[in-house]
Amino acid sequence: MDGRYILFGVSRGKEPELWRISAEGGQPQNLGIRMEGIHTLSVHPDGRRIAFSGGSIIREVWALENYLPKP
């Protein structure tokens, strides 16, 4: 990346948004990318493409009662 912008996340609700601001100051810009759990962000050297991972891990515990037939 050419160092012209700083990327950052804004959390408003369940899906954080990806924003940028010029390294020289000014108004922040919403990049229009929203996803829960954005991480591992990588910017291509040309500054025009980004790659990232996202999503959430759902952990569940289930209890089964009266599942097996009676002897």
Legacy VTK file of the C-alpha trace (Angstrom):
# vtk DataFile Version 3.0
C-alpha trace
ASCII
DATASET POLYDATA
POINTS 71 float
0.000 0.000 0.000
1.237 3.486 -0.728
0.581 4.871 2.783
-1.977 7.439 1.622
-4.815 6.019 3.747
-5.369 4.479 7.162
-7.940 1.663 7.296
-10.008 1.097 10.426
-13.171 -0.609 11.600
-16.279 1.062 13.006
-18.548 -1.114 15.108
-22.211 -0.113 14.903
-24.336 -3.113 15.662
-23.638 -6.695 14.679
-21.670 -6.063 11.476
-18.659 -3.751 11.765
-17.888 -1.519 8.787
-14.542 -0.887 7.113
-13.580 2.791 6.788
-10.568 4.778 5.622
-9.149 8.228 6.232
-6.397 10.061 4.420
-3.055 9.912 6.239
-2.983 13.697 5.827
-6.361 14.142 7.592
-9.825 14.972 6.333
-13.185 13.255 6.497
-13.365 9.473 7.044
-14.943 7.479 4.206
-17.093 4.372 4.572
-15.817 1.754 2.104
-19.177 -0.032 2.029
-17.784 -3.298 3.410
-19.725 -4.764 6.337
-19.094 -8.162 7.863
-19.075 -9.688 11.290
-15.594 -10.559 12.527
-13.420 -8.833 9.900
-9.787 -9.766 10.495
-6.544 -10.637 8.686
-6.809 -7.609 6.422
-4.261 -7.347 3.602
-3.995 -4.506 1.094
-2.519 -5.108 -2.369
0.490 -2.876 -3.149
-1.505 -1.079 -5.875
-3.917 0.173 -3.155
-6.958 -0.825 -5.231
-7.634 -4.306 -3.824
-7.967 -5.762 -0.349
-8.388 -9.260 1.003
-9.717 -10.217 4.413
-11.284 -13.001 6.423
-14.471 -12.672 8.379
-17.409 -14.378 9.968
-18.091 -15.826 13.352
-17.689 -19.143 15.073
-20.810 -20.555 16.637
-20.265 -23.023 19.439
-23.184 -25.150 20.579
-23.730 -27.834 23.172
-26.731 -30.094 22.728
-28.284 -32.333 25.370
-30.361 -35.255 24.094
-32.831 -36.709 26.551
-34.760 -39.961 26.189
-32.906 -40.596 22.949
-32.147 -44.319 23.374
-34.971 -46.864 23.347
-35.941 -48.425 26.691
-34.429 -51.897 27.313
LINES 1 72
71 0 1 2 3 4 5 6 7 8 9 10 11 12 13 14 15 16 17 18 19 20 21 22 23 24 25 26 27 28 29 30 31 32 33 34 35 36 37 38 39 40 41 42 43 44 45 46 47 48 49 50 51 52 53 54 55 56 57 58 59 60 61 62 63 64 65 66 67 68 69 70
